[in-house]
Amino acid sequence: MTVTLADVAARARVSPATVSRVLNGNYPVAATTRERVLRAVDELDYVLNGPASSLAAATSDLVGILVNDIADPFFGIMAGAAQTAIGEGASGRAGGEKLAVVCNTGGSPERELTYLTLLQRQRAAAVVLTGGALEDPDHIAAMSAKLARLANAGTTVVLCGRPPVPGDSVTATLTFDNRGGGRRLTEHLLALGHRRIGYVAGPAERTTTRHRLEGHRAALAAAGVDEDQQRLTVHGSYDRRSGYDATRELLRRGPGLTAIAAANDTVALGACAALRDQGLRIPEDVSVAGFDDLPFSVDAVPALTTVRLPLHEAGTRAGRLAMGKETPPPGGIATIGAELMARASTAPPKRG
């Protein structure tokens, strides 16, 4: 026989309204009363009817975390940290817990909008969107409208590692200093003496790609390096294969290259593999640098010079903001700094 809320109330010797308050966590209840209700829930193995509860309330116990690729450590680290933060303080017994669901878009703008629609139908309590955004006016307008509908329905919206969107529907935006990081990385290569620097960029239509590339080119311009940077830039995906193929192309375009800056650490590993296959040594013949400081970068051989983004910290903060456990930053937007990690994969160019 199905256990009802009234059964729990009878076992705990309280009113059904008190049981509801304990389970929903939306009203102060004396600690002794709360413990008595939770003990009754355990003894009777009572399970709250989520769909019915969400119909009665503005939102449900569901939280959506959107990522481009959960297999990519960049997204996996942020999503895992956000999920942990969302569950902070939950007893694991009843009431107050949230079900965090990771939605893998595969970088598809259509899937991104579809997941947001599904979360809207489920009356999600919060949505966390991670990573760069697509720079397409139609998609930006569609996203802005969708997020506004979610916010109007009571869903908390947090952006993590993503630029702001038009409108006031977002509770908080945590952006990475991709421009500053890209600039510092190239300044490091220039300080070592490099002047022929190839750049392996990400997809041209992504905000993260543009911002990192802008930082790279700003450093070159400030140093008075007037090489044809369009010719020494190759776009591709944020994966190892792209780094490998793009590096082969860069070597063809600029055989005198002494350094390669990559869109991220995974791309940088592909670049290293391509250089080795051409009989080139790292960093003696060509220096290589990445971006993100993913966990494997320090264990690469040689250890990878990169830009550290505090992905875990950003994900944790996004989860806490989504749950209302942290006050949004002034103006709703916070920029998270990027730190240069100079390691063995970069060195001064050979003289000769």
C-alpha positions as CSV (number, residue, x, y, z in Angstrom):
1,M,0.0,0.0,0.0
2,T,1.3,3.5,-0.9
3,V,2.4,5.5,2.1
4,T,0.8,9.0,2.1
5,L,1.8,12.3,3.7
6,A,-1.1,11.8,6.2
7,D,0.5,8.5,7.3
8,V,3.8,10.3,8.0
9,A,2.0,13.0,9.9
10,A,0.2,10.4,12.0
11,R,3.5,8.6,12.8
12,A,5.3,11.8,13.7
13,R,2.3,13.1,15.7
14,V,2.1,16.4,13.7
15,S,-0.2,18.0,11.1
16,P,0.2,17.2,7.4
17,A,1.0,20.9,6.9
18,T,4.0,20.5,9.2
19,V,5.2,17.4,7.3
20,S,4.9,19.4,4.1
21,R,6.9,22.3,5.5
22,V,9.7,19.9,6.6
23,L,9.9,18.2,3.2
24,N,9.8,21.4,1.2
25,G,12.2,23.2,3.4
26,N,10.4,26.5,2.8
27,Y,9.3,27.3,6.3
28,P,11.1,27.3,9.7
29,V,10.3,24.2,11.8
30,A,11.6,23.4,15.3
31,A,14.6,21.0,15.2
32,T,13.0,18.4,17.4
33,T,9.8,18.4,15.2
34,R,11.9,18.2,12.0
35,E,13.8,15.2,13.3
36,R,10.6,13.5,14.3
37,V,9.1,14.0,10.8
38,L,12.3,12.8,9.1
39,R,12.4,9.7,11.3
40,A,8.8,8.9,10.3
41,V,9.8,9.4,6.7
42,D,12.6,6.9,7.1
43,E,10.5,4.3,9.0
44,L,7.7,4.4,6.5
45,D,10.0,4.8,3.4
46,Y,7.9,7.7,2.3
47,V,8.8,9.2,-1.1
48,L,7.6,12.7,-2.0
49,N,5.6,12.9,-5.2
50,G,7.9,15.2,-7.2
51,P,5.6,16.0,-10.1
52,A,2.6,16.7,-7.8
53,S,4.8,18.8,-5.5
54,S,6.1,20.9,-8.4
55,L,2.6,21.5,-9.6
56,A,1.7,22.9,-6.2
57,A,4.9,25.0,-6.1
58,A,6.5,27.4,-8.5
59,T,9.4,25.1,-9.2
60,S,10.5,21.5,-8.8
61,D,13.5,19.8,-7.2
62,L,15.3,19.6,-10.6
63,V,18.4,21.6,-11.5
64,G,19.8,21.5,-15.0
65,I,23.5,21.9,-15.8
66,L,24.2,22.4,-19.5
67,V,27.6,21.5,-21.0
68,N,29.0,21.2,-24.5
69,D,30.8,17.9,-23.9
70,I,30.9,16.1,-20.5
71,A,33.9,14.0,-21.7
72,D,35.9,17.3,-21.9
73,P,37.6,17.9,-18.5
74,F,36.9,21.6,-18.9
75,F,33.1,21.0,-18.7
76,G,33.3,17.9,-16.5
77,I,35.2,19.7,-13.7
78,M,32.7,22.6,-13.7
79,A,29.7,20.4,-13.8
80,G,31.0,18.1,-11.1
81,A,31.8,21.0,-8.8
82,A,28.4,22.6,-9.4
83,Q,26.6,19.4,-8.7
84,T,28.4,19.0,-5.4
85,A,27.6,22.5,-4.4
86,I,24.0,22.1,-5.3
87,G,23.8,19.1,-2.9
88,E,25.5,21.0,0.0
89,G,23.7,20.8,3.3
90,A,21.1,18.2,2.1
91,S,20.4,15.5,4.7
92,G,19.9,12.8,2.1
93,R,16.7,11.8,3.9
94,A,14.0,14.1,2.7
95,G,13.2,17.7,1.9
96,G,15.6,20.3,0.4
97,E,17.5,17.9,-1.9
98,K,17.8,18.8,-5.6
99,L,18.3,16.4,-8.5
100,A,21.1,17.9,-10.6
101,V,20.9,16.7,-14.2
102,V,23.8,17.2,-16.6
103,C,22.6,18.0,-20.2
104,N,25.2,17.3,-22.9
105,T,24.5,19.6,-25.9
106,G,27.4,18.4,-28.1
107,G,27.9,22.1,-29.0
108,S,24.6,22.1,-30.8
109,P,22.6,25.3,-30.5
110,E,19.4,23.4,-31.2
111,R,20.1,20.9,-28.4
112,E,20.8,23.8,-26.1
113,L,17.4,25.4,-26.7
114,T,15.7,22.0,-26.5
115,Y,17.2,21.2,-23.1
116,L,16.1,24.6,-21.8
117,T,12.6,23.9,-23.1
118,L,12.5,20.5,-21.3
119,L,13.8,22.0,-18.1
120,Q,11.1,24.7,-18.4
121,R,8.4,22.1,-18.7
122,Q,9.8,20.4,-15.6
123,R,9.7,23.7,-13.7
124,A,13.4,23.4,-12.9
125,A,14.4,25.2,-9.8
126,A,17.6,26.4,-11.4
127,V,19.7,26.2,-14.6
128,V,23.4,26.5,-14.9
129,L,24.9,27.1,-18.4
130,T,28.6,26.5,-18.8
131,G,31.2,27.4,-21.4
132,G,31.3,29.7,-24.3
133,A,28.3,30.9,-26.3
134,L,27.5,30.8,-30.0
135,E,28.0,34.1,-31.7
136,D,24.9,34.0,-33.9
137,P,22.3,36.9,-33.6
138,D,19.3,34.6,-34.1
139,H,20.5,32.1,-31.5
140,I,21.4,34.9,-29.0
141,A,17.8,36.3,-29.4
142,A,16.3,32.8,-29.0
143,M,18.4,32.2,-25.9
144,S,17.5,35.5,-24.4
145,A,13.8,34.9,-24.8
146,K,14.1,31.3,-23.5
147,L,16.0,32.4,-20.4
148,A,13.5,35.2,-19.7
149,R,10.6,32.6,-19.8
150,L,12.5,30.4,-17.4
151,A,13.2,33.3,-15.0
152,N,9.6,34.5,-15.2
153,A,8.5,31.0,-14.1
154,G,10.7,31.1,-11.0
155,T,13.8,29.4,-12.3
156,T,17.2,30.7,-11.2
157,V,19.6,31.1,-14.1
158,V,23.4,31.2,-13.7
159,L,26.0,31.4,-16.4
160,C,29.4,29.9,-15.7
161,G,32.4,30.6,-17.9
162,R,30.0,32.3,-20.3
163,P,29.5,35.9,-21.4
164,P,26.3,37.8,-20.4
165,V,23.1,37.6,-22.5
166,P,20.8,40.5,-23.3
167,G,18.1,41.1,-20.7
168,D,17.8,40.8,-17.0
169,S,16.8,37.1,-16.7
170,V,20.1,35.9,-15.4
171,T,20.7,35.8,-11.6
172,A,24.5,35.8,-11.9
173,T,27.1,35.6,-14.7
174,L,30.6,34.2,-14.0
175,T,32.9,35.0,-16.9
176,F,36.5,33.9,-17.4
177,D,39.2,36.5,-18.4
178,N,39.9,34.7,-21.6
179,R,41.2,37.9,-23.3
180,G,43.6,38.6,-20.5
181,G,44.7,35.0,-20.3
182,G,45.4,34.9,-24.1
183,R,47.4,38.1,-23.9
184,R,49.5,36.9,-20.9
185,L,50.3,33.6,-22.7
186,T,51.5,35.3,-25.8
187,E,53.4,37.9,-23.8
188,H,55.2,35.0,-22.1
189,L,56.3,33.6,-25.5
190,L,57.3,37.1,-26.7
191,A,59.4,37.7,-23.6
192,L,61.3,34.4,-24.3
193,G,62.2,35.9,-27.7
194,H,59.6,34.3,-30.0
195,R,58.4,36.3,-33.0
196,R,57.1,33.6,-35.3
197,I,54.1,32.2,-33.3
198,G,51.4,30.0,-34.8
199,Y,48.0,30.0,-33.2
200,V,45.6,27.0,-33.2
201,A,42.2,28.5,-32.5
202,G,38.9,26.9,-31.6
203,P,35.6,27.2,-33.6
204,A,35.4,30.7,-35.1
205,E,31.8,31.1,-34.0
206,R,32.4,30.7,-30.3
207,T,32.9,33.5,-27.8
208,T,35.7,31.7,-26.0
209,T,37.6,31.4,-29.3
210,R,37.3,35.0,-30.2
211,H,38.2,36.3,-26.8
212,R,41.4,34.2,-26.5
213,L,42.4,35.0,-30.0
214,E,41.9,38.7,-29.4
215,G,44.2,38.6,-26.4
216,H,46.8,36.8,-28.4
217,R,46.7,39.4,-31.2
218,A,46.7,42.3,-28.7
219,A,50.0,41.0,-27.3
220,L,51.5,40.8,-30.7
221,A,50.4,44.2,-31.7
222,A,51.7,45.8,-28.5
223,A,55.1,44.1,-29.2
224,G,55.1,45.5,-32.7
225,V,55.0,42.0,-34.3
226,D,53.5,42.5,-37.7
227,E,53.5,39.0,-39.1
228,D,50.5,38.0,-41.1
229,Q,48.5,36.6,-38.1
230,Q,45.6,35.6,-40.3
231,R,47.9,33.2,-42.2
232,L,49.4,31.9,-38.9
233,T,46.0,31.2,-37.3
234,V,44.1,27.9,-38.0
235,H,40.6,27.3,-36.6
236,G,39.3,23.9,-35.6
237,S,37.5,22.0,-32.8
238,Y,38.6,21.9,-29.2
239,D,40.0,18.4,-29.5
240,R,43.3,16.6,-29.9
241,R,42.8,15.8,-33.6
242,S,42.2,19.4,-34.4
243,G,45.5,20.4,-32.7
244,Y,47.3,17.7,-34.7
245,D,45.9,18.7,-38.1
246,A,46.2,22.5,-37.5
247,T,49.8,22.2,-36.5
248,R,50.7,20.3,-39.7
249,E,49.0,23.1,-41.6
250,L,50.8,25.8,-39.6
251,L,54.2,24.1,-40.3
252,R,53.3,24.2,-44.0
253,R,52.3,27.9,-43.9
254,G,55.2,29.0,-41.7
255,P,58.1,26.7,-41.7
256,G,60.1,29.1,-39.6
257,L,57.7,28.9,-36.6
258,T,59.4,28.8,-33.2
259,A,56.2,28.6,-31.0
260,I,52.6,27.4,-31.1
261,A,49.8,28.7,-28.8
262,A,46.8,26.4,-28.7
263,A,43.2,27.1,-27.9
264,N,43.2,24.7,-25.0
265,D,45.4,22.0,-23.4
266,T,43.8,19.2,-25.3
267,V,44.5,20.9,-28.6
268,A,48.1,21.6,-27.3
269,L,48.6,17.8,-26.9
270,G,47.6,17.3,-30.5
271,A,50.1,20.0,-31.5
272,C,52.9,18.3,-29.6
273,A,52.1,15.0,-31.3
274,A,52.2,16.6,-34.7
275,L,55.6,18.2,-34.0
276,R,57.1,15.0,-32.8
277,D,55.9,13.2,-35.9
278,Q,57.8,15.8,-37.9
279,G,60.9,15.1,-36.0
280,L,60.8,18.3,-34.0
281,R,61.6,18.6,-30.3
282,I,59.6,20.5,-27.6
283,P,60.7,23.1,-26.6
284,E,64.2,22.9,-28.2
285,D,62.8,23.3,-31.8
286,V,59.3,24.6,-31.2
287,S,57.7,25.8,-27.9
288,V,54.0,24.8,-27.2
289,A,51.5,26.4,-24.9
290,G,47.9,25.6,-24.0
291,F,45.0,27.1,-22.1
292,D,42.8,26.0,-19.1
293,D,45.4,24.1,-17.0
294,L,43.5,20.8,-17.2
295,P,44.7,18.1,-14.7
296,F,46.9,16.3,-17.3
297,S,48.8,19.4,-18.4
298,V,51.4,19.2,-15.6
299,D,52.0,15.5,-16.3
300,A,52.6,16.0,-20.0
301,V,56.1,15.5,-21.2
302,P,57.4,18.2,-21.1
303,A,55.0,19.8,-18.7
304,L,52.7,22.1,-20.5
305,T,52.9,25.9,-20.2
306,T,49.3,27.0,-20.0
307,V,46.8,29.5,-18.5
308,R,45.0,28.3,-15.4
309,L,41.3,28.9,-15.1
310,P,39.9,28.0,-11.7
311,L,37.3,25.7,-13.1
312,H,36.4,23.8,-9.9
313,E,36.0,27.1,-8.0
314,A,33.9,28.6,-10.7
315,G,31.6,25.5,-10.8
316,T,31.3,25.5,-7.0
317,R,30.3,29.2,-7.0
318,A,27.8,28.6,-9.8
319,G,26.1,25.8,-7.9
320,R,25.9,27.9,-4.7
321,L,24.5,30.9,-6.7
322,A,21.9,28.6,-8.3
323,M,20.7,27.4,-4.8
324,G,20.7,30.9,-3.3
325,K,23.5,30.0,-0.9
326,E,25.7,32.9,-2.2
327,T,24.9,36.5,-2.9
328,P,25.2,37.4,-6.6
329,P,28.1,39.7,-7.4
330,P,27.5,43.5,-7.8
331,G,25.7,44.1,-11.0
332,G,25.2,40.3,-11.4
333,I,28.5,39.8,-13.2
334,A,31.9,38.7,-11.9
335,T,35.1,38.2,-14.0
336,I,37.2,35.3,-12.8
337,G,41.0,35.8,-13.4
338,A,43.3,33.7,-15.4
339,E,46.9,32.8,-14.3
340,L,49.9,32.0,-16.4
341,M,51.5,28.7,-15.5
342,A,55.0,28.7,-17.2
343,R,56.4,25.2,-17.5
344,A,58.9,23.2,-19.5
345,S,57.1,23.2,-22.9
346,T,58.2,26.7,-23.6
347,A,61.8,28.0,-23.8
348,P,63.7,30.7,-25.8
349,P,64.0,29.9,-29.5
350,K,67.1,28.4,-31.0
351,R,69.6,30.9,-32.3
352,G,71.0,30.1,-35.6
